[in-house]
Amino acid sequence: MNSLSILETHHDPIELICDELAEKGYSILSGLFPTDVLNSLVDNLSQIDDSAFKTAAIGRQQDQQVIETIRSDKICWLDNNMSFAQPYFDWAEQLRLAVNRYFYLGLFDYETMFAYYGPGAFYKKHLDAFKGRSNRKLTAILYLNKEWQKGDGGELLMYQHQEIDPFARVEPRFGTMVIFFSEQFPHEVLQSYKDRYSLTGWFRINEGVPLV
């Protein structure tokens, strides 16, 4: 599935995102951030020391465990005080406020990580949240891979809950963004054949708020 260049087709990108979330539960787009913002993210994130990364786990809190036959990427959580990422955090805050106005979700913050898939890495089909069992409500993925070519692997496949075949196949090209309701769409990352980078984050509700 090709991404939609929102800068060419819509005067208010965040309004478009909300409209698409209301219509189909997800939005796939490109052209959201200027090239200089994307380059700054790549340049600064690439300088993070390897020791800051850890092998990604599955599960939550005390139930977390590393199972590399299911997931083999490495992650580094971002700090909201990282000045180079401020344009991205500012955008995330604008989207949070807009989604709250549109859907009354009560999203209260945004957590995000820098995800690295080395050659051979993948993440098998999974959900980011299970209804009533997680405070993650909206997933946002920004791809940061320059000169990505067909055959490089690492595509994101998105599924409807009961479907075997994916309805969307997203190449992780530079500046492409995918946003979707976390409880609604199982998805997977196919094996990557070159270094693959993304910012992956979740808009959350307060864990003290009862889930229904």
N, C-alpha and C positions, 0 to 999 in steps of 0.2 A: 504494500500500500504506500503510495506516495504521500509525503507530508504536504500540508497546505501552507503556502507562504502568506501569512497573515498581513505582512506589511504591504502586500500588493492588493489585497482583497477586502480589507476591513479597517475602518478608521479607529476602532477601539479593540485591541487584541484581547484584553481581559474580558470585555463583554462577549466577544466571540467564544472564548473558552467557556464561559458560564452557559451560553446558549447551547453549545455542543454537549456539555456535561448534562444539561437538562434533557436534550433530545436523545442522546445515545449513551451517555455515561462516560465518555472519553473524548479526548481531543488530541490530534496528532498534527503538529505544525512546525514550521521553520521560519526564520527571519525575525524571531522575537527579540533577539539581542543584537546590538551592533557588533561588527567584527572585532573592533578594538576591545570591547568588553569580553568577548569570548577568548581572544588572544591573551588578555591579561589573566583570565582564569587558568588557561592552559599553562602559561609561563610560570605562574606562581605555584600552582598545584604540582607541577613537575619538579619543583625544588623541595618538596616535602621529603624529609629524610625517610629512608626505607624502614627505619626502626619504628616510625609512627604507624605503620600499617600492620594489621593483624589479619589472619585468615578468617574469613567470614563464617559465622555460625548460623544455624537454623534454630527456630524456637525463640521463646522470649524469657527474659529474666533468668531464674534459676534452672529453667528447662533448656537453656541454650546448650548446643553441642556442635562440634565441628564434624561434619560428615562430607568428606571431599568427593564421594561418589554422587552426591546430590548437588553440592555447591563448591566451587573451587576458586572463587574470586578473593581478592584482598581488599580491605576497606580501611579508610581513615576518616573519622568523624570531623566535621568542620566546626570551628568555633565562630560564633556570631561576631566576635571582635576582630576577625581577619579582615583588615581594611580593603584588601584587593577584591574580596568577594562582596563588598557592600552593595554594588549595583544589583547583584543577584538576590541578596537578602532583602533589599528594598522592593524588588519586584515580587518576591514571595509574600511580603507583607501586604502589598496591594492586592494580590490575588486572594490571600486569606480573608481580607476585609470584604472583598467583592463576593466571594463564595458564601460568606456568612450572611450577607444581605440577601443573596439570591436564594439560598437553600436553608437558612436558619440552622446551620449545623453546629454552631458554637465552637468552631475551631479556635484554639487558643495559642498554638505555637507551631513552629516548623522545625523539624530536625532533618539534617542532611549529611550525607557522607560522600566522599570521593571514592568511587569504586574502580578497581583496576582488575581487568581480566587479561592475564598473560596468555601467550599462545597455548592452546589446549584447554583453557578454562571455560566453564559453562555454569549454568544454573538450571536445574530441571524444573519442570512445571510445578507451580506453587501459587498460593494466594498470599498477598501481603497482610491480610487481616481476615479474621473469621467473624461473622456477624455476632455481635454481643460479647465478643471475647477479646477485643483489642480496641485501643484508643486511636489507632491510625485510621483515618477516614478518606484521605485523598493522597494519591501517589503522584509525584512529579519527577520525571527523568530528563535530564539535559545531556545530550551526547557531545563529546569534545574530541572527536576523532577527525583530524585533517586528512585529506586525500584518501578517504575510505573508498575502496573499490569493491564491486561485486566479486564474490569469491573469497573475501576476507573473513567471512563468517561473522559470528557475534550478533546476528539479528535477534530482535525481540519478537516473539510470537505471542499473540493475544487470543484468548479463547472465551467463548461463552461458557457458562458453568457446565452444561451437560454435553457440549459438543466435543467431538474428537479432533476435528480439523480446525486450525486457527482461522479466525476471520481477518486478522491483520498480521502482516510481516513487515517490521520496521527496521530498515538499515540504520545503524548507529552513526549517521553522518554528522559532521560538524554543524552544531547549531540546531539540530532537530530536537524537538521536545515532545514528550508524551505525558499526558495528564489523565488520570482515570480514578474512579472510585475504588478504593483499595479492597473492599469486600466483594466487588462485583466480578472481577475479571482474573481468572487464573492466567498465568503467563510464564514464559521461560526464555532463557537466553541460550541460543545455540552456541556450540563450540566456536571460539574465536581462533583465527589463525595468525593474528598479529596482536600487538598491544592494543587494548580497547579501554577507553576511559569514559566515565560519566559522573555527573552529580545526580545522586538518587536521594530523594527526600520524601517526608511524609508530613502532612498537615494533621494535627492531632486534636482531639478533644481532651478535656480534663478527666483524668482517670477517676476522679471522685464523682463524676457525673454518671448516674445509672445509665446503662446501655439497654435499649429496647429493640 
